[in-house]
Amino acid sequence: DIYGFCSKEDFGRWSNGDTVIVDLMAAPMAEITVRLDVDRVITPESEPFEFDVEVNGARVSQIATNGNNSVYVNVPKENLGADGSARLIFIFKNAAKPGKYNPENPDPRKLGFALSGITVYGYSLKK
């Protein structure tokens, strides 16, 4: 499940607000990597868009991107719930209304990044 995103547009979905949430399920004690395909960001090209990623309440990553790329979040098995659940919270440092960078844009949403895809990779080795 995903929370905090706008309706789908041709290029993907914009985040809306200062945080978004992605809930995932994996095998218990699995190592997972989440790939985020970031189509665009609200910040101008000269300013990277920055955010922290928490998994089940623990910060696991700090990311800066200028968009048009993929970023990866490695989730250690210790951060998964006992049932394999992972609540990823993306905390944006510089989300903004589009008018901040383009005064002619009246869009009232507070945007961060636009995702075109999310892919989860994982493995679990039993002892």
C-alpha positions in Angstrom: 0.0 0.0 0.0 1.1 3.6 -0.6 0.0 6.7 1.1 0.6 10.4 0.5 0.7 10.4 -3.3 -1.4 12.4 -5.8 -3.4 10.9 -8.6 -1.5 9.2 -11.4 -0.3 11.4 -14.2 1.4 10.4 -17.5 4.9 10.3 -15.9 3.9 8.7 -12.5 2.6 10.0 -9.2 3.8 13.1 -7.3 4.3 12.8 -3.6 2.0 15.3 -1.7 3.2 16.7 1.6 6.2 16.3 3.7 6.1 12.5 4.0 4.8 9.5 2.1 4.4 5.9 3.3 5.0 2.6 1.5 3.9 -0.6 3.3 5.6 -3.8 2.1 5.6 -7.4 3.1 8.7 -9.7 2.8 9.7 -13.0 4.1 10.7 -12.7 7.8 14.4 -12.0 8.2 14.8 -11.2 4.5 17.3 -8.7 3.2 15.4 -6.4 0.8 16.3 -3.5 -1.5 13.7 -1.1 -2.7 14.3 0.7 -6.0 12.5 4.0 -6.5 12.3 5.2 -10.1 12.3 9.0 -9.6 11.0 10.6 -12.8 11.3 14.2 -11.5 11.7 16.3 -8.4 10.2 19.7 -7.4 13.6 21.4 -6.8 15.4 23.1 -9.6 18.3 21.3 -11.3 20.9 23.1 -9.2 19.4 22.0 -5.9 19.1 18.2 -5.1 15.9 16.9 -3.6 16.7 15.4 -0.2 14.9 13.0 2.0 15.4 10.5 4.8 14.0 7.0 4.8 12.8 5.2 8.0 11.8 1.6 8.1 9.6 0.6 11.0 10.8 3.7 12.9 14.5 3.4 12.3 16.3 5.7 9.9 18.1 3.5 7.3 19.0 6.0 4.5 19.6 9.6 3.5 19.1 10.3 -0.2 19.7 13.3 -2.5 18.6 13.2 -6.1 18.0 15.5 -9.0 15.4 13.2 -10.6 15.4 11.2 -13.8 17.2 8.3 -12.1 16.7 5.3 -9.7 17.6 5.4 -6.1 18.0 2.4 -3.8 17.0 1.8 -0.2 18.7 -1.2 1.5 16.5 -2.6 4.3 18.5 -4.6 6.8 16.7 -7.8 8.0 16.9 -6.4 11.6 14.5 -3.6 10.5 11.7 -5.9 9.3 8.9 -6.8 11.6 8.7 -10.3 12.9 6.2 -11.1 10.2 8.3 -9.5 7.4 6.4 -6.2 7.4 8.2 -3.0 6.4 6.7 0.4 6.7 8.9 2.8 4.8 8.4 6.5 5.6 10.0 9.0 3.3 10.6 12.3 5.1 11.2 15.2 2.7 13.6 18.0 3.6 12.7 20.3 0.8 9.2 19.5 -0.5 7.6 22.7 -1.8 4.6 24.2 -3.7 5.5 24.6 -7.4 5.0 28.4 -7.0 8.2 28.6 -4.9 10.2 28.0 -8.1 7.8 29.2 -10.7 5.6 32.0 -9.5 3.2 31.5 -12.4 2.3 28.0 -11.2 -0.8 28.2 -8.9 -0.7 24.5 -8.0 -1.6 24.3 -4.3 0.0 20.9 -3.6 3.2 20.5 -1.7 5.3 18.3 -3.9 8.5 16.3 -3.5 9.3 13.7 -6.1 7.3 12.0 -8.8 7.7 8.2 -8.9 7.2 6.2 -12.0 7.9 2.8 -10.3 8.8 0.9 -7.2 10.5 -2.4 -7.3 11.4 -4.7 -4.4 14.3 -7.1 -4.5 14.9 -9.6 -1.7 16.4 -12.8 -0.6 16.0 -15.0 2.5 18.4 -17.8 3.5 17.3 -20.1 6.2 19.8 -21.4 8.6 
